[in-house]
Amino acid sequence: MRRVAAAGERASTLAWRDARRDDRRHLQAFVCTSPDHAKWLPARRARVHPRQWELDVQAAIRKLKPPPGPHARLRLAFDKVGLAAVVHVVVATENDHGILVPVIALAQRLRGGKHHRGGELAGEALRAASDLKAAHKMEGVGVFARVHPRNTASGFAFAAAGFEKLDGLFHTQDPAPGPLEHHRCDECVESWVATV
């Protein structure tokens, strides 16, 4: 167990471990955004959420099926209340020369308080990536994370763990045709990289 304290205060202890098959119920109930679902807006004829990227991460977590296969690590942190944090890392399938961090998330009930845990989550992602590197006998491995530009908490977390932000925004999908000045970048991300 690791203890993290902020400004001389003692933070609650998070106990990190690998996910097990019986953790699926914890993952399916995990909440990392507020509100915990999108709301229907008749004027837009769509479901919307003020922080869609958080809702997307929450949905991805709820779909995870532990334990992961040999090319991934799924680390969970628990506190006295229950599941407190989730870290998921996978070997990049296209070339096996990198490791992706598709998910780091802190339970909504722990966010915005005196204790900043983002660096701990990103650090746990680096430890899990290091485990994957050793298991697959990989050399010179880059660890990559994609972060929505408005997700400043994750940006600070990755920076605190030693990741560096690459210049520019990257599209997760091809942009719609038309002038770029009218392009809404809902599908743009910042890329962060570290080496293990």
N, C-alpha and C positions, 0 to 999 in steps of 0.2 A: 504494500500500500504506500502511496505517496501522499504527503501532506503539502498543501499549498496555502500560504498565508499572504494576506494583502494588508499593507499599512499596519503591521504589528498585530493584526487580528488573526485569530486562528480560523481557518476555513474548515468546513466539514470534510471528512475524509472520503475520497473516492477510491473504491476498490476495483482495479482494472483486472479483467480476465478475458480469455477467449470465449466467444459465444458457443453455446451448446444447443442441441436440438430443442430442449425444453424452454429456450429463451424466445422462441417465436412469439409467444403470447405477450411478452414484454415489448418486443419490437412492434407488434401490431397495435399496441395501445400507446406508443411513444408520442409525446406532443412536444414539438420544438418551435411552434409558432402560435401567435394569437391574433385573430381567432383561429381555432384549430381546423377550420374548414372554409372554403370559399363561399361567398354569399351571392345569391341571385340578384342581379340588378336588371329590372325590366327595361329600363331606358337603354341599356347596352345589349340587352338580350343575351347575356352571358353571365357565367359565374366569375367573380373577381375576388382577388385577395390583395391586401395592401402590400404584402411582401411575398409575391408569387414564388420567388426563389426558395424561401423557407418552406412553403407548402410543397414544392417539388421535392425538396430534400426529405421532408416528413413522409411523403408518399413513397419515395424510394426506400426509406428505412422500413416502412411497413410491408414492403414486398420482399425483403431479404429473407432467405431461408437458411438458417444456420444448421449445422456448421458449414462454412464455405468450403469449396474444393481446394486442392493443393496450390492453386494459383492466386489465392486471396487470403486475407486475414480480416476477421471481423472481431474487433475488440469492444467490450462493453464495460462501462463503469457504473457501479451501484453505490448508492449512499443509503442512509437509514430509511428513506422513503421508498426507494425503488430504483428503476433504471434512470440514470442521471446523464449519461453521455454515450455516444456511438461513434466509432471510427471504423471505416471500411477502406481497405487498400487492395488493389489488384495488379497483377503483372499485365503490362500492356500486351494485348494479343497480336498486334500487327507486326512487332519486331522483337519482342522479348528483351528489349534493351532499356526499358523504362518501367516505372511503377506509377500507377495512377491513384489518386486519392479522390474517389467519387463522392465520399460523404465524411464530414465531421459534423456532429451536432450535439448541442447541449440542451438538456430539458428546459422547457420554457420557465418552469418554476425556479430555476437557478440563475436565470439571466437578469441582467440589469442591477444586480446587487453590488455589494462591496468587494466581492471576490471575482477576479477576472480569471477565468479558466481556459480561455481560448488557446493560449500558448501551450497549456497542458495537453489539450486535445491534439493540436498540430504536432507536438512533441511525441505523443503516443502514435500518431500516424508515421512519423519517422522511425520509431522503434519497430513498428509492424513492418514497414518497408525494409528495414535492415534484416529482419527475420526472413522475409521473402527472398531478399538478395542472397543470403547465406544458403537457404534451402534450395535455390535454383542455381547456385554457383555462378552468379552474375558478377560482372566487373564494371566499374565506372557507371553506376546506375543513377539516372536522374529520376527524381520523384516529382511528379507534376500534379498540380491541383488547378481546377478551374473555378473561378469565383465571380459571381454576378457583381458588376461595378458598384451597385448600391449596397452590397453586403460588406459594409466596412468592418463589422465584427470579425468575420472570417479573414479579411485582409490583414487586420491587426494580429490575429492569431497566428497566421502563417509567417508573418514578419517576425513575431516574437520567437518563433521556433527556428529561425534562420533561413526561411525561404526568401527568395528574391523575386520581385515582380518583373515579368518581361514587359517591354515597351509595347503599347498599343492594345487595342481590343481585338478579340478574335471571334468570328462568327461560328456558332455551333451548327448553323444551317446556312445555306446560300441565301443572301439577302434578296428581298423581293425586287423585281425589276422597277426601275424608276430612278429619279435623281437621288443621290445619296443624302442631300441636305434634308430630304423629307423622310428618310429612313428611320424608323423607330427601332432601336437596338434592344428589343426584348430578348433576343437570342444571342446577345454578345456576352462575352466573358473576359475576365482578366486571367492570365495564366501566371502561375507561381511555380518556381522550381527550386529544388534543393538537391544535394548529392549525398548519397549514403555509401 
